[in-house]
């Protein structure tokens, strides 16, 4: 792999900010580093992939229900 200043190389256009990965997208709880947390990906109209993290399946399911 070549050195590149493009940090998204190899991510398929996925971007995540610290807030997307550090806090639950529904309730705002701080997510632990050492535990797997459920995630949801969405493609924005411009093609950017957004990654949302959730503290547990309950918050993920509630967020999904609210999106419908």
C-alpha positions in Angstrom: 0.0 0.0 0.0 1.3 3.4 -0.9 1.6 6.3 1.5 -1.3 8.6 1.0 -2.7 11.7 2.7 -6.2 10.4 2.1 -7.1 8.8 5.4 -10.3 7.2 4.0 -8.3 5.0 1.5 -9.5 1.5 1.8 -12.6 2.4 3.8 -14.9 2.4 0.8 -15.8 6.0 1.5 -16.8 5.3 5.1 -16.3 8.2 7.5 -16.8 8.3 11.2 -16.2 11.1 13.6 -15.3 10.6 17.2 -18.9 11.3 18.2 -20.2 8.6 15.8 -18.0 6.0 17.5 -17.7 7.2 21.1 -21.3 7.9 21.9 -24.6 6.1 21.4 -26.5 7.6 18.4 -29.8 7.3 20.3 -29.2 8.0 24.0 -25.8 9.7 23.9 -24.3 7.2 26.4 -20.5 6.9 26.3 -19.5 3.6 24.6 -16.9 1.4 26.2 -13.7 0.7 24.2 -13.3 -2.9 25.3 -16.9 -4.1 24.4 -18.4 -4.7 21.0 -21.3 -2.3 20.4 -23.9 -2.6 17.6 -23.5 -0.3 14.6 -25.6 0.8 11.7 -24.3 2.2 8.4 -26.2 4.5 6.1 -25.3 5.9 2.7 -25.9 9.7 2.4 -27.2 11.1 -0.9 -23.7 12.2 -1.9 -22.4 8.6 -1.5 -20.7 9.1 1.9 -21.2 6.2 4.3 -22.1 7.2 7.9 -21.4 4.8 10.7 -23.6 5.1 13.8 -22.8 3.2 17.1 -25.3 2.2 19.8 -24.8 1.2 23.4 -26.9 -1.9 23.0 -29.5 -3.7 20.8 -32.3 -1.9 22.6 -31.1 1.5 21.6 -30.4 0.3 18.0 -33.9 -1.2 17.7 -35.5 1.9 19.1 -33.5 4.1 16.7 -34.5 1.8 13.7 -38.2 2.0 14.8 -38.0 5.8 14.9 -36.5 5.9 11.4 -39.4 4.0 9.9 
